[in-house]
Amino acid sequence: MIEHPHDLVKQLFFEWKGCQPQKLDALPLSGSDRRYFRLSADNESVIAVFNSDIKENKAFLAFSKSFADVNLSVPKILAQSKNELVYLQEDLGDITLFAHLSEVRKKNGWTNSLTELYKKVLSSLPAFQLCKGVDYNLCYPRSAFDLQSMKWDLSYFKYYFLKLAKIPFDEQLLENDFDTFTNFLLEAKSDFFLYRDFQSRNIMLKNNEIFFIDYQGGRKGALQYDLASLLWDAKANIPNDVRQELLKHCLS
């Protein structure tokens, strides 16, 4: 009999805390099949994650340990179930960088404080990219952002943007451009940790501190990828002059 995720997270919470949670709230679904819950007891709350993809869980937990070992700001891992389907992590609250900048922009537009916050985020990025303790054998689904990974992304762009939006294009010319583009990208040095999803919804703000989440898709790759992911984050829509200032900050 397959146990319900609610039962599994409650069981792990009991094993870790020694009591049943007084409150359990399912958090909104995001862009994956992972299920998130907030459990609390005795004025202490944690986040429980249920994920049937064990390989992805192993990658996240191993990366979390590697990053914590060099004092990077990632959630503390508190417990893991024996069946490897559930783990508990530190509760970092609900305020993402994206939520914060959206609220600020509603009232004041883009402010200097947002620019400084982004500079602080970018100053943390090299420590992830240069982390030596990452076990790339656990990367999932690919150990590197290689030609296959690039083809997956470009196919996604073609089928889930161009075709869905009914934008006319010459398929052969597009494929020729894809080949030129991937050949160029493969020339870049790629012996670094590539976060893969380094964007404003995967950066948390708590007690005036920045924390980083959702790096389970990380793999070897080029330095430029994560920088581009953050600065050209479509939902954040950073003004171009600010983007150029942030780019100069990274290169200085």
N, C-alpha and C positions, 0 to 999 in steps of 0.2 A: 504494500500500500504506500503510495506516494504522499508524504506529508505536505500540508499546506505551508507556503512560505511564512505566514503569520506564526504558525506553531514552531517552525524551525528557529526563527529569530527570537521568539520568547524563550525557547529552550536554551539557546546559547547565552542569552542575557542572564537567565537564572544560574547557569554554570559559572558565569563571570562574576555576577553581583551577589549571588547567594539569596536572591529573592525574586519574586515575579515583578515584572514592570507594572507600575501603577497606571501608566498611560502608554498607549501604542498608537501612533499616527502613521498612516501610509503617506509618503511624500509624492508629489506629482511625478508622473513618468517623464523621462527626458528622451534623448535620442538613441536609446539603447534598450535592451531587454532586461537590464538590471532593475531590481526593485529596491527602493530605499524606504526605510522606516525610522522614525524617531521614537525611541523608547526612553522612559524616565522612571526613576524611583528615588526617593529621599533627596529631592532637589538636584539630582544629577541626571543628565540626559546624554545619550549616545546615539550614533547613527548605525543602524544595522543594514547590511547589504546582502541581498539574496541574488545569486547569479548562477544559473545552471551551466554556464561555460567555465569549467574548472581551469582550463588553460589560461583564460583571461584573468581569473582570480589569482592564480599563481604569479602571473606577471605583475599585477598590481601590488600584491603583498611583498614580493621580492624587491620591486623598485622602491616601495615605501621604506623598507628597511635600509636599502642602500642610501637613499636620500637622507633618512633620519640619522644615519651613522656619520654624515658630514654636516649635520645641523641645518639641513634645508627645511623650509617651513611647509611641511606636509602633514596631513592628519596622522595622529598616533594610532597605531593598530593595537586594539585592546584584547581581542580574542578571535579565534577562528574555529569553526566547527570541524569535527573529525571527518565528515563527509566532504569537506572543502567547498560546500555550497554557500556558506554564510560566514560573514565576518563582521566584527564590531569595530567601529572607528570613532575617533574623537568627533564630537559635534561642533562644527565650526559656524553654526548659525545658518541664516538664510540670505545674507547679503553678498551677492556676487559683485564683481567689479562692474559688470554690465548693469545690474540693478541700481548700483550707486550712481554711475554716470548718467543713467536715464533720468533719475530723480533730480540730479543737479541741473541737467540741461533743461528740464521742464521749467525750472525757476529762473536760472541765470545764464543759460546757454553754456558754451564751452568755457571753462574757467582755468585760471593758472593752476589752481589746486588739482584739477584733473590731469593737467600736463605733468605736474610734479609727481602725482601718483603713478602715472604711466612710466615715468623715468625710474621710479623705485622698483616697479615690476620688472622693467627691462634690465636693471642692474642685478637682479637675481637670476636672470636667464643663463648667463655663462656658467654658473655653478652647477646647473643641471646638465648643460651640454658637455661639460668637462668632467663630470663625475666618473671616477675610475672604478667604482665598485659594482657597476651594473652588470648583471649576468645576461648577456645578449642571447644566450641559448633559450631563455624563457620568453623572449619577445614573441608576440602573437598578434596577427597571424603571420607576419614576416619578420625576420631578424634584421632586415635593413630596408630602407626606402630605396629599393632597387627598381629596375626596369619594370618588373611585374607590378609593383606598387603604383608606379607612375601611370601605367596603362589602365589600372583599375580606376584611378582618379579621373583620368581623361575620358574614359568611357562613361563614368558617372556624369561628367559635365555634358557629354554629348546626348545621352539618353534621358537624363533627368532635368536638363535645363534647355538645351537647344530644341530637342524634339518636343518636349512638353510645352514649351513656350511657342512652338510652331515658328521658330526662326529659320528662314531658308538658308541653306548652306550646301556647298559642293562637297559631298562626302569624301571623295578621293583627295581633293585639295586639303580638306581638314585633316585627313589621316597623314598626308605628307607633312603638314605643319606639326602634327603630333610627333612624328619621327624626328623632325629637326629639333623640336623643343626638348624631347627626352635625351637626345644625343648631347645637347648642350648641357643639360642638367647633370648628366652622368659624369661630366668632366670635373665637377666640383669635388673637393676633398670631402669625404663622408665618414670619417672615423669618430663621430661625435654622437652624443645622445640626442635624438630628435624626439621632442615631446609629442609631436604629431597633432595635438589639438590645443595648442597654446593660444587661447582666446579668452575674451572677457567673461564668459560664463563659467570658465573653469578656474577662476581666480576668486578667492573668498576674502572678505574683509571682516575682521573680528578684533575688537578692542584696539583699533588703530594699527593692526598688524595685517600683513598680507600672507595668505596661505594658498597653496597650489594643489589642485585635485585633478582627477581624471587623466592620468598619464599612463594608463594600462596599455595603450596602443603604441607606446614609445618603441623606438628601434634605432639602429644606426642610421645616420643621415648627415646632410650638410647643415652648416650653421645657419644659413640664410632662411631656411624653411620656417622655423618658429618665429623669427622676427617678422617675416612677411605675414604669417598667420595672425599675429597680434595687430600689426599696423594696418593691414587691409581687411580686418574683421568687418564683414559687411553690416552686421547688426549694430556694431559700435559706431560705424560711420565717422571716424576721426577726421576732422577738417584737414585738408591737404597741407596747409602751412604748419599745423601742429605735427602732422605725420613727418614732414621734412625735418622739423626740429628734433623729434624723437629719433629719427634715423641718424642725424648728426651726433646726438648724444651717445648712441651705440658705437659709432665709429670713432669717437674722439678718445 
